[in-house]
Amino acid sequence: MSLTLRSLTSPTLLGAFDPALLHALLAPHRTFFARKGCILPENGVGEIDLVSISTALMADASDFPVDLAEALAVIGETGTDQHMGAIQAAAHRAQIEVRGVDGSASPMDMAARLWLEQPDLLRRIHAEASLPAAKRWESWRCRWSEIPPFQLPEDPEALLTGWAQDLNAILQDHHFGAGARIFVCPAGRLTYILIRHGATLQRLATHHDDGTAGNLVYRPAVTDVLRYDPVYGELGIHLQKHSKWLAEAIRTTFALHVFNQPHLFSGERRYTLEPLQSRGESALDCSGHPTLASVSLTEIEFSYSDVDDGKTIHRSANVFTFLRNRGIVLGDQPCPSAAKLKFIFEDGAERTATIRFPNVATYQRVGDDDVVGAFLLEQGFALAQAGEERSGDHGQQEAA
């Protein structure tokens, strides 16, 4: 079970619910609240003591209602104006009425109604909310020159359930708990897969109104994102908290359940910064690119593997100019271990991308990999792989 602590502690959050909906959420746990001295009104008639409810939820108890905790966490974080459209769309597809009898409802009430009818729909919206934050991608490439076909079943539930069970076993071995949920989100050529699971247990000291102390044990919620490009056979993984074993677990279980080949994606390097040394500023030439006005190098990092095991970082609006003015020849330095590029689009928008050898790219926002990724491939920063070709001096990605 994964939950977010702040969703459990505030009477203000509980007061944002329609009283009838809050009662429907709390009523299955009437016995728990009674043991904490909080009596819920019968049949939803009467005022609910929000402070007592919040205090009961914060109590140190072995019978803590974790399913209610999840409900409050998910509803509290999706019941906002930002997610109102997604809630309405999901409810419409499932033929669920999420508005009140007068045709109106707050986002919180709409989320609560959807949860009470089909909680998995709201869980999916909650997981998808993590997608815009996915910017740092670690990439792996298909081992074979002939990329195996990618086609999820029309109803992928059985596949996703089996995948989650295998992933749960690994998560539990690392004290991350079970209960992983997996959601598929197609986005044009790319397929995003959201993996919601718990992190290691946390303990928080609490203070009770009678002056006694206690503690609350909970498992924070984590949503990691897998991105697969079937045209180029490239797998990308974004982790909220980077961990080598977790990236490997997601990569191998995905390959096993989707392709029946657990080691399909290799750890071969995906990126190189050699073009900066061999071609200098010409490696950032974007003339002829339909959407880019300019590309500049704003940061470069050199790592040293000698006894000092150190690194040098140069930052400037234009690192090439900075180095030239100081008599530093880029070609005489070790091969860069990381570089930050600034992209200015024709419409004036600015983006940054950081490339770290051998296979990590960090984009400023989701979607930048379409334009920025194509540029990196064209200029030789992204190594060509099966299904990719370069044309001209430095190549061009084939249109998908």
ZATOR-198757 format. One line per field, with one value per residue (C-alpha): residue in one letter; residue number from 1; y negated, x negated, z. Coordinates in nm, 4 decimals. Layout:
<nodes>
res (A|...)
n (NUM|...)
north (Y|...)
east (X|...)
up (Z|...)
</nodes>
This chain:
<nodes>
res (M|S|L|T|L|R|S|L|T|S|P|T|L|L|G|A|F|D|P|A|L|L|H|A|L|L|A|P|H|R|T|F|F|A|R|K|G|C|I|L|P|E|N|G|V|G|E|I|D|L|V|S|I|S|T|A|L|M|A|D|A|S|D|F|P|V|D|L|A|E|A|L|A|V|I|G|E|T|G|T|D|Q|H|M|G|A|I|Q|A|A|A|H|R|A|Q|I|E|V|R|G|V|D|G|S|A|S|P|M|D|M|A|A|R|L|W|L|E|Q|P|D|L|L|R|R|I|H|A|E|A|S|L|P|A|A|K|R|W|E|S|W|R|C|R|W|S|E|I|P|P|F|Q|L|P|E|D|P|E|A|L|L|T|G|W|A|Q|D|L|N|A|I|L|Q|D|H|H|F|G|A|G|A|R|I|F|V|C|P|A|G|R|L|T|Y|I|L|I|R|H|G|A|T|L|Q|R|L|A|T|H|H|D|D|G|T|A|G|N|L|V|Y|R|P|A|V|T|D|V|L|R|Y|D|P|V|Y|G|E|L|G|I|H|L|Q|K|H|S|K|W|L|A|E|A|I|R|T|T|F|A|L|H|V|F|N|Q|P|H|L|F|S|G|E|R|R|Y|T|L|E|P|L|Q|S|R|G|E|S|A|L|D|C|S|G|H|P|T|L|A|S|V|S|L|T|E|I|E|F|S|Y|S|D|V|D|D|G|K|T|I|H|R|S|A|N|V|F|T|F|L|R|N|R|G|I|V|L|G|D|Q|P|C|P|S|A|A|K|L|K|F|I|F|E|D|G|A|E|R|T|A|T|I|R|F|P|N|V|A|T|Y|Q|R|V|G|D|D|D|V|V|G|A|F|L|L|E|Q|G|F|A|L|A|Q|A|G|E|E|R|S|G|D|H|G|Q|Q|E|A|A)
n (1|2|3|4|5|6|7|8|9|10|11|12|13|14|15|16|17|18|19|20|21|22|23|24|25|26|27|28|29|30|31|32|33|34|35|36|37|38|39|40|41|42|43|44|45|46|47|48|49|50|51|52|53|54|55|56|57|58|59|60|61|62|63|64|65|66|67|68|69|70|71|72|73|74|75|76|77|78|79|80|81|82|83|84|85|86|87|88|89|90|91|92|93|94|95|96|97|98|99|100|101|102|103|104|105|106|107|108|109|110|111|112|113|114|115|116|117|118|119|120|121|122|123|124|125|126|127|128|129|130|131|132|133|134|135|136|137|138|139|140|141|142|143|144|145|146|147|148|149|150|151|152|153|154|155|156|157|158|159|160|161|162|163|164|165|166|167|168|169|170|171|172|173|174|175|176|177|178|179|180|181|182|183|184|185|186|187|188|189|190|191|192|193|194|195|196|197|198|199|200|201|202|203|204|205|206|207|208|209|210|211|212|213|214|215|216|217|218|219|220|221|222|223|224|225|226|227|228|229|230|231|232|233|234|235|236|237|238|239|240|241|242|243|244|245|246|247|248|249|250|251|252|253|254|255|256|257|258|259|260|261|262|263|264|265|266|267|268|269|270|271|272|273|274|275|276|277|278|279|280|281|282|283|284|285|286|287|288|289|290|291|292|293|294|295|296|297|298|299|300|301|302|303|304|305|306|307|308|309|310|311|312|313|314|315|316|317|318|319|320|321|322|323|324|325|326|327|328|329|330|331|332|333|334|335|336|337|338|339|340|341|342|343|344|345|346|347|348|349|350|351|352|353|354|355|356|357|358|359|360|361|362|363|364|365|366|367|368|369|370|371|372|373|374|375|376|377|378|379|380|381|382|383|384|385|386|387|388|389|390|391|392|393|394|395|396|397|398|399|400)
north (0.0000|-0.3447|-0.6645|-1.0307|-1.1466|-1.5017|-1.3687|-1.2080|-1.4854|-1.7886|-1.8492|-2.1135|-1.8417|-1.6364|-1.9456|-1.9891|-1.6790|-1.6830|-1.5446|-1.2585|-1.1523|-1.1749|-0.9558|-0.7011|-0.6879|-0.6599|-0.4328|-0.1009|-0.1813|-0.2708|-0.0106|-0.1488|-0.5037|-0.3857|-0.2253|-0.5662|-0.7363|-0.8855|-0.7916|-0.8405|-0.9543|-0.6812|-0.6677|-0.9752|-1.2020|-1.4434|-1.6383|-1.4574|-1.5699|-1.6382|-1.6995|-1.3659|-1.1876|-1.3419|-1.2557|-0.8957|-0.8643|-0.9898|-0.7495|-0.4773|-0.1686|0.1776|0.1771|-0.1465|-0.1487|-0.1630|-0.1369|-0.4533|-0.6185|-0.5431|-0.6744|-1.0063|-1.0375|-0.9675|-1.1743|-1.4627|-1.4803|-1.4356|-1.6370|-1.9616|-2.1905|-2.0526|-1.6995|-1.7855|-1.7241|-1.3834|-1.2841|-1.3888|-1.2056|-0.8840|-0.9023|-0.9605|-0.6574|-0.4413|-0.5904|-0.7122|-1.0283|-1.2302|-1.5488|-1.6214|-1.6033|-1.9701|-1.9055|-2.0721|-1.9398|-2.0456|-1.8627|-1.6956|-1.5640|-1.4423|-1.2534|-1.1021|-0.9845|-0.8263|-0.6516|-0.5148|-0.3744|-0.2579|-0.3362|-0.1987|-0.4782|-0.7413|-0.5477|-0.5721|-0.9490|-0.9816|-0.7848|-0.9793|-1.3022|-1.1966|-1.1971|-1.5723|-1.5396|-1.2656|-1.4468|-1.2396|-0.9331|-0.6485|-0.4665|-0.1122|0.0204|0.3380|0.5961|0.7204|0.5441|0.6756|0.5156|0.7569|0.6425|0.4509|0.5063|0.5067|0.7127|0.5269|0.5982|0.5916|0.6469|1.0072|0.9114|0.6099|0.8135|1.0811|0.8136|0.6415|0.9703|1.0333|0.6749|0.7029|0.9918|0.7769|0.4716|0.6748|0.8126|0.4503|0.3561|0.1506|0.3490|0.5008|0.3652|0.2313|0.1062|0.0596|-0.1666|-0.1994|-0.5445|-0.5473|-0.8800|-0.8684|-0.6713|-0.6356|-0.4253|-0.5445|-0.2933|-0.4244|-0.2045|-0.3057|-0.1394|-0.2066|-0.3168|-0.2069|-0.2480|-0.5823|-0.6575|-0.9947|-1.1004|-1.2268|-1.4257|-1.3511|-1.6002|-1.4233|-1.4979|-1.1500|-1.0762|-0.8151|-0.7459|-0.6829|-0.4263|-0.4748|-0.3914|-0.6894|-0.6618|-0.6503|-0.6580|-0.5620|-0.5939|-0.3638|-0.4931|-0.2671|-0.3682|-0.0663|-0.2291|-0.2490|0.0207|-0.2241|-0.1870|-0.4818|-0.4755|-0.7706|-0.6956|-0.9345|-0.8144|-0.6722|-0.3202|-0.0854|0.2297|0.0775|-0.0349|0.3156|0.4736|0.2596|0.3108|0.6899|0.7559|0.5340|0.7212|1.0578|0.9963|0.7980|0.9708|1.2919|1.1881|1.0551|0.9408|0.7813|0.4336|0.3970|0.1504|0.0315|-0.3400|-0.5514|-0.8952|-1.0371|-1.3888|-1.3258|-1.5592|-1.8576|-1.7712|-1.6661|-1.9291|-2.2069|-2.4626|-2.3132|-2.0147|-2.2483|-2.3848|-2.3658|-2.5454|-2.3722|-2.2396|-2.3456|-2.4366|-2.5330|-2.8813|-2.8138|-2.5627|-2.6603|-2.4806|-2.6280|-2.3731|-2.1018|-1.8531|-1.6649|-1.3681|-1.2326|-0.8704|-0.9213|-0.9028|-1.2341|-1.1048|-1.4602|-1.6599|-2.0049|-2.1927|-2.5028|-2.7097|-3.0058|-3.1503|-3.0135|-2.7654|-2.7623|-3.1379|-3.1040|-2.8371|-3.0136|-3.3390|-3.1444|-2.9545|-2.6190|-2.3815|-2.1461|-1.8793|-1.8652|-1.7844|-1.4412|-1.3336|-1.5221|-1.3206|-1.5571|-1.8631|-2.0966|-2.2375|-2.5355|-2.5174|-2.8261|-2.7448|-2.9527|-3.0690|-3.2034|-2.9205|-2.8070|-2.4547|-2.2820|-1.9250|-1.7592|-1.4603|-1.2424|-0.9641|-0.6811|-0.6656|-0.9439|-1.2383|-1.4977|-1.7116|-2.0256|-1.8874|-1.5832|-1.6010|-1.7747|-1.4417|-1.4574|-1.7667|-1.7615|-1.3858|-1.4171|-1.6899|-1.4781|-1.1902|-1.4142|-1.5616|-1.2335|-1.2823|-0.9969|-0.6839|-0.5299|-0.1958|0.0521|-0.1303|-0.4621|-0.6145|-0.9308|-1.1208|-1.3974|-1.4706|-1.3889|-1.2156|-1.2652|-1.0635|-0.9025|-1.0342|-0.7944)
east (0.0000|-0.1294|-0.0046|-0.0922|-0.1104|0.0108|0.3404|0.4202|0.3502|0.5573|0.9201|0.9188|0.8859|1.1642|1.3848|1.3479|1.5625|1.9363|2.0573|2.2476|1.9431|1.7144|1.9562|1.9562|1.5761|1.5625|1.8624|1.6879|1.4433|1.7023|1.5661|1.2126|1.3270|1.5455|1.2423|1.0743|1.3697|1.5086|1.8707|1.9879|2.3501|2.5920|2.7080|2.5019|2.7376|2.5600|2.2358|1.9004|1.6368|1.3501|1.0913|1.1713|1.1496|0.8104|0.6832|0.8003|0.6206|0.2982|0.3194|0.0600|0.2717|0.2068|0.5511|0.4899|0.7278|0.4721|0.7357|0.9004|0.5591|0.5040|0.8490|0.7881|0.4399|0.5492|0.8687|0.6895|0.4182|0.6442|0.9450|0.8085|0.8903|0.5845|0.7278|1.0961|1.0950|0.9312|1.1843|1.4776|1.3352|1.2761|1.6227|1.7827|1.6081|1.7192|2.0714|2.0369|2.2119|1.9689|2.1743|2.4221|2.7988|2.8029|2.5457|2.2566|1.9686|1.6267|1.3201|1.2805|1.6358|1.6008|1.2849|1.4608|1.7575|1.5270|1.3331|1.6486|1.7637|1.4363|1.1243|0.8875|0.9895|0.8842|0.5668|0.4733|0.5312|0.3248|0.0393|0.0571|0.0140|-0.3480|-0.4192|-0.4953|-0.7679|-0.9479|-1.2469|-1.5557|-1.5681|-1.8149|-1.8131|-1.8753|-1.8868|-1.7515|-2.0298|-1.9212|-1.9373|-1.5889|-1.3617|-1.0891|-0.7305|-0.5668|-0.1952|-0.0192|0.3009|0.6272|0.6990|0.3527|0.4771|0.3522|0.0102|-0.0181|0.0930|-0.1703|-0.4333|-0.3371|-0.3589|-0.7139|-0.8077|-0.6519|-0.8838|-1.1879|-1.0471|-0.9857|-1.3401|-1.4575|-1.2032|-0.9860|-0.6698|-0.4190|-0.1070|-0.2645|-0.0132|-0.0968|0.0856|0.0337|0.0518|0.0065|-0.1210|-0.1548|-0.4625|-0.5738|-0.4174|-0.4485|-0.3978|-0.3432|-0.4519|-0.3111|-0.4647|-0.5786|-0.9163|-1.0845|-0.8814|-0.8987|-0.8227|-0.6939|-0.6715|-0.3215|-0.1832|0.1620|0.4008|0.3710|-0.0010|-0.1175|-0.3491|-0.3207|-0.4357|-0.2919|-0.4466|-0.3724|-0.5068|-0.5495|-0.4043|-0.6362|-0.5484|-0.8212|-0.7805|-0.8903|-0.8937|-0.9252|-0.9827|-0.8954|-1.0330|-1.3881|-1.3719|-1.4720|-1.3655|-1.3809|-1.3198|-1.2572|-1.2866|-1.1671|-1.4580|-1.7382|-1.8440|-2.0407|-1.8644|-1.5188|-1.6006|-1.7265|-1.4167|-1.1793|-1.3823|-1.4113|-1.0532|-0.9169|-1.1232|-1.0194|-0.6450|-0.6157|-0.8788|-0.9520|-1.3201|-1.4335|-1.7714|-1.6460|-1.7732|-2.1465|-2.3491|-2.5472|-2.6166|-2.3507|-2.5163|-2.8584|-2.9987|-3.2861|-3.1355|-3.2068|-3.5774|-3.6104|-3.3877|-3.3636|-3.0887|-2.9906|-2.8516|-2.5753|-2.4871|-2.1098|-2.0786|-1.8189|-1.6367|-1.2707|-1.2003|-1.5354|-1.6884|-2.0079|-2.1825|-2.4571|-2.6769|-2.6172|-2.7908|-3.0494|-3.1914|-3.5185|-3.5741|-3.9152|-3.9727|-4.3203|-4.4110|-4.2333|-3.9096|-3.7859|-3.5960|-3.5989|-3.2836|-3.2727|-2.9517|-2.8894|-2.6325|-2.8630|-3.1191|-3.3083|-3.3712|-3.4579|-3.7201|-3.8615|-3.9143|-4.1151|-4.3264|-4.1681|-4.1525|-3.8583|-4.0283|-4.3163|-4.0832|-3.9527|-3.6341|-3.3479|-3.1341|-2.8351|-2.7166|-2.4182|-2.2798|-2.0470|-1.7947|-1.6139|-1.3177|-1.1950|-0.8983|-1.1335|-1.0811|-1.3898|-1.4694|-1.7687|-1.8898|-2.1679|-2.3519|-2.5516|-2.7720|-2.6897|-2.3081|-2.1318|-1.9439|-1.7578|-1.5003|-1.3340|-0.9885|-0.8107|-0.7876|-1.1210|-1.2746|-1.0925|-1.2782|-1.5841|-1.6277|-1.6180|-1.8849|-2.1096|-2.0830|-2.1473|-2.4614|-2.6028|-2.5457|-2.2932|-2.4455|-2.2588|-2.0962|-1.8721|-1.6086|-1.7987|-1.9903|-2.1901|-2.2148|-2.4506|-2.7670|-2.6294|-2.3040|-1.9348|-1.6734|-1.4199|-1.0691|-0.8603)
up (0.0000|-0.0927|0.0627|0.0993|0.4567|0.4073|0.2719|0.6066|0.8538|0.7646|0.8693|0.5955|0.3315|0.4880|0.4992|0.1226|0.0631|0.0197|0.3591|0.1950|-0.0064|0.2965|0.4903|0.2066|0.2239|0.6034|0.6726|0.5866|0.8678|1.1302|1.3741|1.3507|1.4237|1.7129|1.8780|1.8562|2.0238|1.7034|1.6322|1.2753|1.2278|1.1274|0.7648|0.6840|0.8769|1.1084|1.1215|1.1055|1.3559|1.1149|1.3866|1.5521|1.2166|1.1434|1.4925|1.4546|1.1217|1.2787|1.5723|1.6182|1.5449|1.4067|1.2435|1.0559|0.7524|0.4740|0.1993|0.3348|0.3536|-0.0147|-0.1028|0.0724|-0.0773|-0.4352|-0.4161|-0.2452|-0.5117|-0.8165|-0.6972|-0.8433|-1.1354|-1.3169|-1.3289|-1.3667|-1.7428|-1.7049|-1.4390|-1.6566|-1.9598|-1.7632|-1.6097|-1.9501|-2.1017|-1.8096|-1.8106|-1.4518|-1.3357|-1.1248|-1.0954|-0.8217|-0.8589|-0.9615|-1.2330|-1.0509|-0.8423|-0.7183|-0.8563|-0.5152|-0.5198|-0.8780|-0.7820|-0.4795|-0.6867|-0.9435|-0.6662|-0.5074|-0.8420|-1.0027|-0.7988|-1.0632|-1.3000|-1.0472|-0.9632|-1.3302|-1.3403|-1.0241|-1.1798|-1.5086|-1.3128|-1.2597|-1.6332|-1.6739|-1.4082|-1.6018|-1.7519|-1.6721|-1.8931|-1.8737|-2.2060|-2.3264|-2.6788|-2.8330|-2.8586|-3.1995|-3.5342|-3.6082|-3.3492|-3.2320|-3.2944|-3.0110|-2.9588|-2.6237|-2.5966|-2.6501|-2.2847|-2.1208|-1.7647|-1.7375|-1.8740|-1.6423|-1.3400|-1.4054|-1.4599|-1.1337|-0.9426|-1.0630|-0.9857|-0.6383|-0.5515|-0.6325|-0.4536|-0.1391|-0.1467|-0.1265|0.1451|-0.0913|-0.0165|-0.2592|-0.4272|-0.7490|-1.0079|-1.3770|-1.6241|-2.0014|-2.1646|-2.5457|-2.6816|-3.0584|-3.1579|-2.7969|-2.5250|-2.1653|-1.8856|-1.5331|-1.2419|-0.9046|-0.6007|-0.2474|-0.1145|0.2068|0.5261|0.7051|1.0685|1.1901|1.5540|1.6492|1.9424|2.0835|2.2440|2.5817|2.5862|2.4937|2.2056|1.9362|1.5833|1.2418|1.0121|0.6445|0.3008|0.0633|-0.2857|-0.5877|-0.9578|-1.2040|-1.5798|-1.8600|-2.2168|-2.5201|-2.8816|-3.1012|-3.4167|-3.2855|-3.0179|-2.7459|-2.3846|-2.1445|-1.7692|-1.5382|-1.1660|-0.8948|-0.6833|-0.8928|-0.8007|-1.0239|-0.9029|-0.9594|-1.3132|-1.3902|-1.2353|-1.4432|-1.7611|-1.7351|-1.6200|-1.8997|-2.1583|-2.0118|-2.0064|-2.3301|-2.5472|-2.3525|-2.3627|-2.0218|-2.1552|-2.4766|-2.3868|-2.3447|-2.1416|-2.4425|-2.4482|-2.6122|-2.6037|-2.6794|-2.6430|-2.8832|-3.1505|-2.9220|-2.9287|-3.2896|-3.4533|-3.1987|-3.2466|-3.5817|-3.3894|-3.2702|-3.6139|-3.6526|-3.9872|-4.1944|-3.8895|-3.9321|-3.5683|-3.4113|-3.4281|-3.2324|-3.0064|-2.7616|-2.5086|-2.1598|-1.9380|-1.9802|-1.7303|-1.7452|-1.5137|-1.4187|-1.3225|-1.1805|-0.8117|-0.7466|-0.9011|-0.9549|-1.2129|-1.3676|-1.4671|-1.6892|-1.7073|-1.9342|-2.1724|-2.4434|-2.3168|-2.6479|-2.6205|-2.2513|-2.3202|-2.6252|-2.4305|-2.1723|-2.4198|-2.3357|-2.6310|-2.5961|-2.8022|-2.5529|-2.2613|-2.1588|-2.3329|-2.1591|-1.9195|-1.9351|-2.1261|-2.1070|-2.4304|-2.4669|-2.7507|-2.8817|-3.1031|-3.3962|-3.1877|-2.9187|-2.6698|-2.4786|-2.3626|-2.2094|-2.2363|-2.0402|-2.1853|-1.9476|-2.0806|-2.1423|-2.1531|-1.9598|-2.1112|-1.9044|-2.0829|-1.9518|-2.0133|-2.1521|-2.5310|-2.5840|-2.6820|-3.0175|-3.1450|-2.9215|-2.9592|-3.3388|-3.3260|-3.1037|-3.3489|-3.6510|-3.4976|-3.3707|-2.9950|-2.9940|-3.1392|-3.4299|-3.3643|-3.5403|-3.7413|-3.7473|-4.0318|-4.0829|-4.4082|-4.5164|-4.3212|-3.9802|-4.0504|-4.0066|-3.8253|-4.0502|-4.0067|-3.8049)
</nodes>
